[in-house]
Amino acid sequence: WLEVLVVMAAQGGGLCGHQSENFHSPCTSLLPHPFSSFSRLPQRLSASVLSRRSGQGFVVDRIYGGGQHGEEELEQAFRDEPEFVQHRLNVLERVKERINKEREGSRASIQVSIKGGTQYAGIAGQTTPKEVALNVSKERLSEFVVALVNDNVWDLDRPLEADCILDFLTFDDERGKEVFWHSSAHILGQALELQHKALLVTGPPTEEGFFYDVRLANGTAISMTEIKDLESKVAAIIKSKQKFVRYEMLKEEAIEMFKYNPYKLDIIARKVPDGGRCTAYQCGPLIDLCRGPHVSHTGIVKAFSIQKTSSSYWKGDSKQDALQRVYGISFPDKKRLKDYETWIEEAKSRDHRTIGREQEFFMFHPLSPGSCFFLPHGAIVYNRLVEMLRREYRLRRYKEVITPNLFNMKLWDISGHSAHYRENMFLFEEKHDGMTEKTKDNVNQDEQGQDGIHKGRQSHQETCETIGLKPMNCPGHCLIFASKTRSYRELPLRLADFGVLHRNELAGALSGLTRVRRFQQDDAHIFCELNDVQKEISDVLEFVKTIYSRFNLDYHVCLSTRPEKFVGGVDKWNMAEKQLEDALNAHGKQWQLKPGDGAFYGPKIDITVVDALNRRHQCATIQLDFQLPERFNLSFASQDSVHGGFSRPVIIHRAIFGSVERFFAMILEHTAGKLPLWLSPKQVAILPVSQDQVSYAQQVETTLIEKGFCAYVDDSDNTLKKKIRQNQLLQYNYILVVGKEEVELSAVNVRSRDNVVHGTKTLQDFIEQLKGEVESFL
């Protein structure tokens, strides 16, 4: 997340024409950090009070605003602060002097167009979004988190630079929430610096709050018992209403400011070119490299909670420094925090790892990390998910294939994946003796020494080749397409594959079924002509809608375009993006543009599913690819005499579940483990009232199994009431009680897992009910 705004010296060092560069920051080795503890932070400090510490020109009014405190209390508050805090502030004073000189001169008039039609006359480098809001929408100013300038997020207090279209975002907007949580991460970072003398590494917002990675002295860790004190520091920072101020620094200024922090120095060295600039934000004594933007001041945050701590690694690499990660959540009012805490408890109860363990769906073992063992009940669910797609494949004219798991690395060289994906693959060396049959014959004819070793081995040359477990299916499908001469009459050729994939995920990133090393995708690749692209993509979008509706899932659609690093020509990319955009517009569902977020080999349509807790899950993807057909020299005999009668196909990569494992996890949490009848491995539990009815219960079980349903007899010694309750908790869809009356009538007494009693039915009527319920889903 942490991003440095790079402004090349060739652009004159101004505040416009900048280019932002995203990167995840985490650095090399770090010496123990020796500073002692900070006692307390003043709650409200005066903007007019100046205070000096012994031997240091520390100006308090440039750090805090609002309220009044005496000099003695200020001295107490800052007595033990880390030495690097004052160092940063000293460097900042020099940065300010340079910026003020650069800003000298006349200011041009600008025209600000507020979304909705209002016009406002301003001055470049002086007029701020907040000033505009005060004049045109004062009553809503307190709701605004950040401005939107020409559709780019912008600090409310940052001066506008040119004519622009202005809008405002609240916490309820996704980008507004992201900014709010990013600012909250800075508040947390300041508290961690002051209380634990931590070296800050990265502090990004996430989908559910934010975290800060830090390095503590001697590699120590923050315990949950210290969280209360840390939250007290946070509360004081919030109450003091520290302003967030943006600064542009020269690379050499940034190096001097953060010379105490090797992580920041590494970021600067990697991300800021010589002669370039980067941005940093100040709030109170904290100054940190940051793209921004931020809220106006820390007091905007009204509710703040530190959720948990964990370990992490610099750059996500277990071979690098161990770090401490502190997670938090914040809101603009206390009610939202209370609602969130209720939501968290519900989410915990729906955790697929807990449900999977309790209902015996799956397990993991340290002897095969990141690889799931699907137990009998889980295997039923897994196979039914796959079979549902197979039925759709038959109807939609897909052809399923089975491809190898092992491939020579040469395949990935051809596809281009080796340059971008090698570190995520499981690789090993395959040895070849390099001997021809003739050489072997010669060796056999050589004399042997007393030790039995051949003496003619000079001609034996051993070679090695790199072999790897496949992390994706597309190159293998290209080999299938290229295995014979293809005709336009065969297109579109839709190849589907449930092959096992392996990706070398970091151990710390593994998490239940949502992040594994071994998995299966519902992968398919459509080879088609260019003029069929829009229709094929529209058909896939309809396929997605059909599948998700069966699970009562809503979803959002995004078009992700060319990233910074990509393969292929720009013209091909533009053509691909236009095809996807046309298909989305024809489909009619609202979609969002995500510039620069495409895969390196093509633009894509990402589909995020919204579950019962309103969480988003990345599942389906649809990607247009002009690159692989070129790399594999794929062609088909066309109707037109193009390229000697042959044309290049286009490939559409698509998946609906994403991976069966991830979708399994998401469905468990979406349904809280209460799977629909057609998917459930626990469809019917049969409970005999006494031992006299066990034989009949077993006959019912056999009949149901023969009809294709999952059933079992609970002939335990538990009371009937306890049997009913236990099987309801195990999420059996239906519980059948059979007593003397049911035996005489060849019937069953039916109730659901939600304790809805349906009464007595003949066994045949009950079977027809089950069939109808399954068919209604499929």
C-alpha positions in Angstrom: 0.0 0.0 0.0 2.6 2.5 1.0 3.2 4.5 -2.1 5.7 7.1 -3.1 4.7 9.9 -5.5 7.5 10.2 -7.9 8.0 13.6 -9.4 10.8 13.7 -11.9 13.3 16.5 -11.8 12.6 17.0 -15.6 9.1 18.2 -14.7 10.6 21.3 -13.0 10.0 20.2 -9.4 6.5 21.6 -9.4 3.4 20.1 -7.7 1.7 19.0 -10.9 2.4 16.5 -13.7 3.3 13.8 -11.1 3.1 10.1 -11.5 2.2 7.7 -8.7 3.8 4.3 -8.2 2.3 1.6 -6.1 4.4 -0.6 -4.0 4.3 -2.8 -0.9 7.0 -1.5 1.4 8.7 -3.8 3.8 13.9 -4.1 4.4 17.1 -5.5 5.3 18.7 -6.2 8.7 18.0 -4.0 11.6 19.9 -3.3 14.8 18.1 -3.5 18.1 16.2 -0.3 18.8 17.3 1.0 22.3 14.8 3.8 23.2 12.9 3.7 26.4 9.1 4.0 27.0 7.0 7.1 26.5 4.9 8.1 29.4 1.8 9.9 28.1 0.5 12.1 25.3 -1.2 15.5 26.0 -4.9 15.3 25.3 -5.4 18.9 24.0 -2.6 21.3 23.1 -2.8 25.0 22.1 -2.1 26.2 18.6 -0.6 29.3 20.2 1.7 27.8 22.8 5.4 27.5 21.9 7.4 25.1 24.0 11.1 24.3 23.8 12.9 21.2 25.2 16.4 21.6 26.6 18.8 22.0 23.7 16.2 21.4 21.0 14.0 23.9 19.1 10.8 22.0 19.4 7.7 24.0 18.2 4.6 22.5 19.6 2.1 24.7 17.7 3.3 23.2 14.5 2.3 19.7 15.7 -0.9 20.1 17.6 -3.9 22.3 17.3 -6.8 23.2 19.6 -7.2 23.3 23.4 -4.6 24.6 26.0 -2.0 23.0 28.1 0.8 24.4 30.2 4.5 24.1 29.3 5.2 21.8 32.3 2.7 19.2 31.1 4.2 19.4 27.6 7.7 18.8 29.0 6.4 15.7 30.9 4.6 14.4 27.8 7.6 14.5 25.5 10.3 13.8 28.0 11.0 10.3 26.8 10.0 10.4 23.2 12.2 8.6 20.6 15.2 10.7 19.5 14.3 10.2 15.8 11.1 12.1 16.3 12.9 15.4 16.8 15.4 14.5 14.0 12.5 14.2 11.6 11.0 17.5 12.7 14.3 19.3 12.2 14.6 18.0 8.7 11.0 18.9 8.0 11.7 22.6 8.9 14.3 22.6 6.0 11.8 21.0 3.7 9.3 23.7 4.5 11.8 26.4 3.7 12.5 25.0 0.3 8.8 24.5 -0.5 8.0 28.0 0.5 10.6 29.4 -1.9 9.3 27.2 -4.7 5.8 28.5 -4.2 6.7 32.2 -4.3 5.2 34.1 -7.2 1.8 35.0 -8.5 -1.2 32.7 -8.4 -3.4 31.9 -11.4 -7.2 31.9 -11.2 -8.9 28.6 -11.6 -12.5 27.4 -12.2 -13.8 24.6 -10.0 -16.8 22.7 -11.2 -18.6 21.0 -8.4 -20.4 17.8 -9.3 -24.0 18.8 -9.7 -23.4 21.9 -11.7 -22.2 24.6 -9.2 -19.2 26.7 -10.3 -16.6 28.2 -7.9 -13.8 30.7 -8.7 -10.6 29.9 -7.0 -6.8 30.5 -6.9 -4.3 27.8 -7.9 -2.1 26.7 -5.0 -4.4 28.4 -2.5 -8.0 27.4 -2.8 -8.7 24.0 -1.1 -11.6 21.6 -1.5 -12.6 22.3 2.1 -12.9 26.0 1.3 -15.1 25.2 -1.6 -17.2 22.9 0.6 -17.7 25.6 3.2 -19.1 27.9 0.5 -21.3 25.4 -1.4 -22.1 22.6 1.0 -21.3 23.7 4.6 -24.0 21.6 6.2 -22.4 18.4 4.9 -18.7 19.3 5.5 -18.5 17.2 8.6 -19.5 14.1 6.6 -16.8 14.5 4.0 -13.7 12.3 4.4 -11.8 13.3 1.3 -12.2 15.2 -1.9 -12.4 13.8 -5.4 -10.5 16.0 -8.0 -11.0 14.9 -11.6 -11.9 11.5 -10.1 -8.7 11.3 -8.1 -8.8 11.2 -4.3 -7.4 14.5 -2.8 -6.9 15.9 0.6 -9.6 18.3 1.7 -6.9 20.8 2.9 -4.6 20.3 -0.1 -4.6 23.4 -2.5 -6.1 22.8 -5.9 -3.6 23.3 -8.8 -5.7 23.9 -11.9 -9.3 23.9 -13.3 -11.0 20.8 -12.1 -14.2 18.8 -11.4 -14.7 18.5 -7.7 -16.7 16.0 -5.7 -16.6 14.7 -2.1 -16.6 11.3 -0.6 -17.9 10.1 2.8 -17.0 7.0 4.9 -19.8 5.1 3.1 -17.9 5.4 -0.2 -15.4 2.6 -0.8 -12.6 5.1 -1.5 -13.6 7.3 1.3 -13.5 4.3 3.7 -10.0 3.4 2.4 -8.7 6.9 3.1 -10.3 6.9 6.6 -8.7 3.6 7.5 -5.4 4.7 6.0 -5.4 7.8 8.2 -6.3 5.6 11.2 -3.2 3.4 10.4 -1.1 6.6 10.8 -2.7 7.2 14.2 -1.8 3.7 15.2 1.7 4.1 13.9 2.2 7.2 16.0 1.0 5.4 19.1 3.3 2.5 18.4 6.3 4.9 18.0 5.6 6.7 21.2 4.8 3.8 23.4 7.1 1.1 22.1 9.7 3.1 20.2 8.9 1.0 17.2 10.4 1.4 13.7 7.5 1.8 11.3 7.4 -0.4 8.2 4.1 -0.3 6.4 0.6 0.6 7.5 -2.0 0.0 4.8 -5.8 -0.1 4.9 -7.4 -3.5 4.2 -10.9 -4.6 3.3 -11.8 -4.8 7.0 -9.8 -2.0 8.7 -6.0 -1.6 8.7 -2.8 -2.7 10.2 0.7 -1.5 10.9 3.9 -3.6 10.6 6.6 -2.5 13.0 10.0 -3.6 14.2 10.4 -3.5 18.0 13.6 -3.4 20.0 15.4 -6.7 20.2 12.7 -8.4 18.2 10.2 -8.2 21.1 6.5 -8.5 20.6 3.4 -6.6 21.7 1.1 -8.7 23.9 -2.6 -8.3 24.1 -2.2 -7.1 27.7 -0.5 -4.0 26.4 -3.3 -3.2 24.0 -5.3 -1.1 26.6 -2.4 1.2 27.1 -1.8 1.5 23.4 -5.5 2.4 22.8 -5.1 5.1 25.5 -2.3 6.6 23.4 -4.5 6.4 20.4 -7.4 8.2 22.2 -5.1 11.0 23.2 -3.9 11.4 19.6 -7.4 11.5 18.3 -8.5 14.0 21.0 -5.7 16.4 20.1 -7.0 16.8 16.5 -3.6 16.7 14.9 -3.7 17.9 11.3 -2.6 15.7 8.4 -0.2 17.8 6.2 1.3 16.7 2.9 4.9 17.4 1.9 6.8 16.8 -1.2 10.5 15.9 -0.5 13.6 15.6 -2.6 15.1 12.1 -2.6 18.1 13.3 -0.6 15.7 15.0 2.0 13.8 11.8 2.4 17.1 9.8 2.9 18.2 12.3 5.6 14.8 12.3 7.3 14.6 8.5 7.5 18.2 7.6 8.0 17.4 6.0 11.3 15.0 3.5 9.6 16.6 1.0 7.2 13.1 -0.1 6.0 12.3 3.4 4.8 15.7 3.8 3.3 15.2 0.6 1.3 11.8 1.8 0.0 13.3 5.1 -1.0 16.3 3.4 -2.8 14.0 1.1 -4.7 11.1 3.4 -5.5 12.4 7.0 -5.8 14.8 7.6 -8.8 17.7 9.9 -8.5 16.5 13.4 -9.1 13.0 12.4 -8.2 10.7 13.3 -5.3 8.4 11.5 -2.9 5.6 12.5 -0.6 5.3 12.2 3.1 2.6 13.1 5.6 2.8 14.6 9.0 0.3 14.3 11.9 1.7 15.4 15.2 5.2 14.1 15.8 4.7 11.4 13.1 6.1 11.9 9.7 5.9 9.0 7.3 6.4 8.2 3.6 3.0 8.0 2.1 1.0 8.6 -1.0 -2.0 9.8 0.8 -4.5 11.4 0.8 -5.8 11.6 4.4 -8.6 13.0 6.5 -8.2 16.6 7.7 -7.2 15.8 11.3 -7.1 12.9 13.7 -10.3 14.0 15.5 -12.4 12.9 12.5 -11.9 9.4 13.9 -14.6 8.9 16.6 -14.3 5.2 17.4 -11.1 3.1 17.3 -10.3 -0.4 18.4 -7.2 -2.5 18.2 -8.3 -6.0 17.2 -5.3 -8.3 17.4 -1.6 -8.7 16.9 0.4 -11.2 14.8 3.8 -11.8 13.4 4.8 -10.9 9.8 8.0 -10.6 7.7 9.7 -7.8 5.9 8.7 -8.1 2.3 6.6 -11.1 3.2 9.7 -13.3 3.1 10.4 -15.6 6.1 14.1 -15.2 5.4 13.9 -11.5 6.2 13.3 -9.6 9.5 10.5 -10.7 11.7 8.0 -7.9 12.3 5.0 -7.3 14.6 1.7 -6.6 12.9 -1.0 -4.8 14.8 -4.6 -4.7 13.4 -7.2 -2.1 14.0 -10.6 -0.9 13.0 -12.1 2.6 13.2 -15.3 4.5 12.4 -16.7 8.0 12.3 -19.2 7.2 15.1 -19.4 4.8 18.1 -22.6 3.0 16.9 -20.8 1.7 13.8 -18.1 0.2 16.0 -20.7 -1.5 18.2 -22.4 -2.9 15.0 -19.0 -4.0 13.7 -18.2 -5.9 16.9 -21.6 -7.7 16.6 -20.7 -8.5 13.0 -17.3 -9.9 14.0 -19.0 -12.3 16.4 -21.3 -13.5 13.7 -18.3 -13.9 11.3 -16.4 -16.0 13.9 -19.4 -18.3 14.2 -19.4 -18.7 10.4 -15.6 -19.2 10.0 -15.3 -22.0 7.4 -12.3 -23.5 9.3 -14.5 -24.0 12.4 -17.5 -25.3 10.4 -15.2 -27.6 8.5 -13.8 -29.1 11.7 -17.1 -29.4 13.5 -18.9 -31.0 10.6 -15.9 -33.1 9.6 -15.7 -31.7 6.1 -11.9 -31.3 5.9 -8.6 -31.2 7.8 -5.1 -30.0 7.4 -1.8 -31.6 8.6 1.6 -30.0 9.1 3.2 -32.8 7.1 1.5 -31.3 4.0 1.1 -27.6 4.7 -1.3 -25.7 2.5 -2.9 -28.9 1.1 -6.3 -29.9 2.3 -7.5 -33.4 3.3 -11.2 -33.6 2.2 -13.0 -36.0 4.5 -15.9 -38.1 3.3 -18.5 -35.4 4.0 -16.3 -32.7 2.4 -15.6 -34.9 -0.6 -19.3 -35.2 -1.3 -19.7 -31.4 -1.3 -16.6 -30.9 -3.4 -17.7 -33.4 -6.0 -21.2 -32.0 -6.2 -19.9 -28.5 -6.9 -17.8 -30.0 -9.7 -20.6 -32.1 -11.0 -22.9 -29.1 -11.1 -20.5 -27.3 -13.4 -20.0 -30.4 -15.5 -23.8 -30.5 -16.2 -23.6 -26.9 -17.3 -20.5 -27.7 -19.5 -22.5 -30.3 -21.4 -25.3 -27.9 -22.0 -23.0 -25.1 -23.0 -20.9 -27.2 -25.3 -17.7 -27.2 -23.3 -15.3 -30.1 -23.8 -13.5 -31.3 -20.6 -9.9 -32.4 -20.8 -7.4 -33.8 -18.3 -3.8 -32.5 -18.5 -0.5 -33.4 -16.9 0.7 -32.0 -13.6 4.4 -31.9 -14.5 5.8 -29.8 -17.3 9.3 -29.0 -18.4 10.2 -25.3 -17.6 10.5 -24.7 -21.4 6.7 -24.6 -21.5 6.6 -21.7 -19.1 9.4 -20.0 -21.1 7.2 -20.1 -24.1 4.1 -18.9 -22.3 6.1 -16.1 -20.5 5.1 -17.3 -17.1 8.7 -18.2 -16.1 9.7 -14.5 -16.1 6.8 -13.5 -13.9 5.8 -16.5 -11.9 8.9 -18.7 -11.3 9.2 -17.9 -7.6 5.6 -19.1 -7.1 6.2 -22.5 -8.6 7.4 -25.9 -7.2 10.4 -26.8 -9.2 13.0 -29.6 -9.2 15.8 -30.7 -11.4 15.4 -33.8 -13.6 18.7 -35.5 -14.4 19.5 -37.2 -17.8 22.5 -39.3 -18.4 22.9 -38.0 -21.9 24.0 -41.3 -23.3 22.8 -42.6 -26.7 22.2 -46.3 -27.2 25.4 -46.6 -29.1 27.3 -45.0 -26.2 25.7 -47.5 -23.8 26.8 -50.4 -26.0 30.4 -49.1 -26.0 30.4 -48.8 -22.3 29.1 -52.3 -21.8 32.0 -53.6 -24.0 34.7 -51.7 -21.9 36.8 -53.6 -19.5 35.9 -53.3 -15.8 38.4 -52.7 -13.1 38.6 -54.7 -9.9 36.0 -52.3 -8.3 33.5 -53.1 -11.1 33.4 -49.6 -12.4 33.4 -49.0 -16.1 36.5 -47.3 -17.5 34.8 -46.0 -20.7 32.7 -43.3 -19.0 34.4 -40.3 -20.6 31.6 -40.3 -23.2 28.9 -40.1 -20.4 27.6 -36.5 -20.0 24.9 -35.9 -17.3 22.5 -33.0 -18.0 19.7 -31.5 -15.9 16.4 -29.9 -16.9 14.0 -28.0 -14.7 10.6 -29.6 -14.2 7.7 -28.0 -12.3 4.2 -28.6 -11.0 1.8 -26.6 -13.1 0.4 -23.4 -11.4 -2.2 -22.9 -14.1 -3.8 -24.8 -17.0 -3.6 -22.3 -20.0 -0.2 -23.4 -21.5 -1.3 -27.0 -21.5 -4.5 -26.1 -23.3 -2.5 -24.3 -25.9 -0.5 -27.5 -26.5 -3.8 -29.3 -27.0 -5.0 -26.7 -29.5 -1.7 -26.9 -31.4 -1.7 -30.7 -31.5 -3.4 -30.8 -34.9 -4.5 -28.5 -37.7 -7.6 -26.6 -36.6 -10.4 -25.3 -38.8 -12.7 -22.3 -38.2 -15.5 -24.9 -38.1 -14.2 -26.2 -34.8 -14.4 -22.7 -33.2 -15.3 -21.6 -30.6 -13.4 -24.5 -28.9 -14.2 -24.4 -25.2 -11.7 -26.5 -23.2 -12.6 -27.1 -19.5 -10.2 -28.6 -16.9 -10.4 -29.4 -13.2 -6.7 -30.3 -13.1 -4.8 -30.1 -9.8 -2.7 -26.9 -9.5 0.2 -26.1 -7.1 1.4 -22.6 -6.1 4.2 -22.0 -3.7 2.4 -19.6 -1.3 4.4 -18.3 1.6 3.7 -20.3 4.8 2.5 -17.1 6.6 -0.1 -16.5 3.9 -1.8 -19.9 4.1 -5.3 -19.7 5.5 -7.8 -22.5 5.6 -9.3 -23.2 2.1 -9.0 -19.6 1.0 -5.2 -19.6 0.6 -3.7 -23.0 -0.2 -0.8 -24.5 -2.1 -2.7 -27.4 -3.8 -6.1 -26.7 -5.4 -8.3 -27.2 -8.4 -9.8 -24.4 -10.5 -12.9 -24.6 -12.6 -10.7 -23.5 -15.4 -11.7 -23.2 -19.0 -10.2 -21.6 -22.1 -12.2 -20.6 -25.1 -10.4 -20.4 -28.4 -12.4 -18.3 -30.8 -12.3 -15.9 -33.7 -12.1 -12.2 -33.0 -15.6 -11.5 -34.2 -16.9 -14.1 -31.7 -15.3 -12.5 -28.6 -18.2 -10.3 -27.5 -20.7 -13.1 -27.8 -18.5 -15.6 -25.9 -17.9 -13.1 -23.1 -21.6 -12.3 -22.8 -22.3 -16.1 -22.6 -19.8 -16.4 -19.8 -21.3 -13.5 -17.9 -24.7 -15.2 -18.2 -23.1 -18.4 -17.0 -21.8 -16.6 -13.9 -25.2 -15.2 -13.2 -26.8 -18.6 -13.5 -24.4 -20.2 -11.0 -24.4 -17.5 -8.4 -28.1 -17.2 -8.4 -28.4 -20.8 -7.2 -26.5 -19.8 -4.1 -28.4 -16.5 -3.7 -25.2 -14.5 -4.2 -24.9 -11.0 -5.4 -21.8 -9.9 -7.1 -19.9 -6.8 -8.4 -18.0 -6.6 -11.8 -14.8 -4.7 -12.5 -12.8 -4.2 -15.7 -9.1 -4.3 -15.0 -6.8 -2.8 -17.6 -3.2 -2.8 -18.6 -0.7 -2.8 -15.7 2.7 -1.2 -15.5 4.4 -4.5 -16.4 2.9 -6.3 -19.3 3.8 -8.4 -22.3 2.6 -7.7 -25.9 2.0 -4.5 -27.8 -0.1 -1.6 -26.6 -2.4 -1.8 -29.7 -3.3 -5.4 -28.9 -4.1 -4.4 -25.3 -6.3 -1.6 -26.4 -8.2 -3.9 -28.7 -8.6 -6.5 -26.0 -9.9 -3.9 -23.5 -12.4 -2.5 -26.0 -13.8 -6.1 -26.6 -14.3 -6.6 -22.8 -15.9 -3.2 -22.4 -18.3 -3.8 -25.2 -19.3 -7.1 -23.8 -19.9 -5.6 -20.3 -22.0 -2.8 -21.8 -24.1 -5.2 -23.8 -24.6 -7.4 -20.7 -26.3 -4.5 -18.9 -24.9 -5.0 -15.4 -23.2 -2.0 -13.8 -19.4 -2.3 -13.7 -16.4 -0.4 -12.4 -13.1 0.4 -14.1 -9.9 -0.5 -12.3 -7.1 1.0 -14.4 -3.7 -0.8 -14.3 -5.0 -3.8 -12.4 -5.0 -6.3 -15.2 -2.8 -9.4 -15.4 0.5 -9.0 -17.2 -0.8 -10.9 -20.2 -4.2 -9.4 -20.7 -7.1 -7.2 -19.4 -9.7 -9.0 -17.3 -13.1 -8.9 -15.8 -13.0 -9.6 -12.1 -16.1 -10.6 -10.3 -16.4 -10.2 -6.5 -19.1 -12.1 -4.7 -21.0 -10.6 -1.8 -21.9 -13.0 0.9 -24.5 -13.0 3.7 -22.2 -10.8 5.9 -21.7 -8.3 3.0 -18.1 -9.4 2.6 -16.5 -9.5 -0.8 -14.8 -12.6 -2.2 -12.7 -12.7 -5.4 -14.1 -15.7 -7.3 -14.9 -15.5 -11.0 -12.6 -14.0 -13.6 -12.9 -13.5 -17.4 -9.8 -12.6 -19.3 -9.1 -11.8 -22.9 -5.7 -12.9 -24.2 -4.0 -12.0 -27.4 -0.6 -13.0 -26.1 -0.6 -16.7 -25.6 -1.8 -17.5 -29.2 1.2 -15.5 -30.4 3.6 -17.2 -28.1 2.5 -20.7 -29.0 2.0 -19.7 -32.7 -1.6 -21.0 -32.6 -3.6 -20.8 -35.9 -6.6 -22.2 -37.6 -7.7 -22.6 -41.2 -9.9 -19.6 -41.8 -12.6 -18.8 -44.4 -10.6 -15.8 -45.6 -7.2 -16.0 -47.2 -5.5 -14.3 -44.4 -1.8 -15.3 -43.7 -1.9 -18.0 -46.3 -5.4 -19.2 -45.3 -4.7 -19.3 -41.6 -5.7 -16.9 -38.8 -4.7 -16.4 -35.2 -7.4 -17.4 -32.5 -8.2 -15.3 -29.4 -8.2 -17.0 -26.0 -10.7 -16.2 -23.3 -9.6 -17.4 -19.9 -12.5 -17.9 -17.5 -13.3 -19.4 -14.1 -16.6 -19.1 -12.2 -15.7 -20.6 -8.8 -12.1 -19.3 -9.1 -11.0 -22.4 -7.2 -13.2 -25.1 -5.9 -11.5 -24.8 -2.5 -12.1 -21.0 -2.2 -15.7 -21.3 -3.3 -16.3 -24.2 -0.9 -15.0 -22.0 2.0 -17.1 -19.0 0.9 -20.3 -21.1 0.6 -19.8 -22.6 4.1 -19.5 -19.1 5.5 -22.4 -17.7 3.4 -24.7 -20.4 4.6 -23.2 -20.7 8.1 -22.8 -24.4 7.4 -26.5 -24.9 6.5 -26.0 -26.2 3.0 -28.9 -26.5 0.6 -30.3 -30.0 0.2 -28.8 -30.7 -3.2 -25.3 -29.8 -2.0 -25.5 -31.2 1.6 -23.7 -34.4 2.5 -26.0 -34.7 5.5 -29.4 -34.8 3.9 -31.4 -37.2 6.1 -30.9 -38.5 9.7 -33.2 -41.4 10.6 -34.0 -41.7 14.4 -35.7 -44.9 15.6 -37.7 -44.3 18.8 -36.5 -47.6 20.3 -34.5 -50.6 19.2 -37.7 -52.2 17.9 -37.7 -49.7 15.0 -34.0 -50.0 14.1 -34.6 -52.6 11.4 -37.3 -50.4 9.7 -35.0 -47.3 10.0 -32.3 -49.2 8.2 -34.8 -50.1 5.4 -35.6 -46.4 5.0 -31.9 -45.6 4.9 -31.3 -48.2 2.2 -34.2 -46.9 0.1 -33.0 -43.3 0.4 -29.4 -44.2 -0.6 -30.7 -46.1 -3.6 -32.6 -43.0 -4.7 -29.3 -41.0 -4.5 -29.6 -39.3 -1.2 -27.3 -39.2 1.8 -28.9 -40.9 4.8 -27.8 -42.5 8.1 -29.5 -44.2 11.1 -28.8 -42.8 14.5 -29.2 -45.9 16.6 -27.3 -44.5 19.6 -28.5 -44.9 23.2 -29.3 -41.2 23.5 -32.8 -40.1 24.3 -34.9 -39.1 21.3 -34.9 -35.5 22.3 -31.1 -35.5 22.5 -30.8 -37.3 19.1 -33.0 -34.7 17.5 -30.9 -31.8 18.9 -27.6 -33.3 18.0 -28.5 -34.0 14.4 -29.9 -30.5 14.1 -26.6 -29.1 15.3 -24.8 -31.3 12.8 -27.0 -29.6 10.1 -28.9 -32.6 8.8 -31.4 -31.1 6.4 -34.2 -33.4 7.5 -34.6 -35.6 10.6 -37.0 -38.5 10.3 -38.4 -40.0 13.5 -39.7 -43.6 13.2 -41.8 -45.2 15.9 -44.3 -48.0 16.0 -47.0 -46.0 14.1 -44.6 -45.1 11.3 -43.6 -48.7 10.9 -47.2 -49.8 10.6 -47.9 -47.1 8.0 -44.6 -47.4 6.1 -44.2 -43.7 6.8 -41.8 -41.2 8.5 -42.3 -38.3 10.8 -40.5 -35.3 9.2 -38.9 -32.3 10.8 -36.2 -29.9 9.5 -32.9 -28.8 11.1 -34.6 -25.5 12.0 -37.1 -27.6 14.1 -40.0 -27.1 11.7 -42.2 -30.1 12.1 -43.7 -31.3 8.8 -45.6 -34.2 10.3 -46.1 -37.8 9.1 -45.6 -38.6 5.4 -45.4 -41.9 3.5 -41.8 -42.7 2.5 -42.6 -42.3 -1.2 -44.2 -38.8 -0.6 -41.1 -37.8 1.3 -38.8 -39.0 -1.5 -40.8 -37.0 -4.0 -40.5 -33.9 -1.8 -36.7 -34.4 -1.7 -36.5 -34.8 -5.5 -38.6 -31.6 -6.1 -36.4 -29.6 -3.7 -33.2 -30.7 -5.4 -34.6 -30.0 -8.9 -35.7 -26.5 -7.9 -32.0 -25.6 -7.3 -30.6 -27.3 -10.4 
